Amino acid sequence: MGMKEMDRFPKSIRKAVRYIKQDATKEQLIEIKKLIDYAIERRSLRL
């Protein structure tokens, strides 16, 4: 995903993706994935 595609998302999402790409440890990546998967699943059920 290029920068133009990223521009359509809120700044908080862009910053989170940048953190994941640059600074997150392997353990943090596992926890972030669990949080994101859970949030997406919950949101999908409500739609």
Long-range contacts (C-beta under 8 A, 24 or more apart in sequence): none
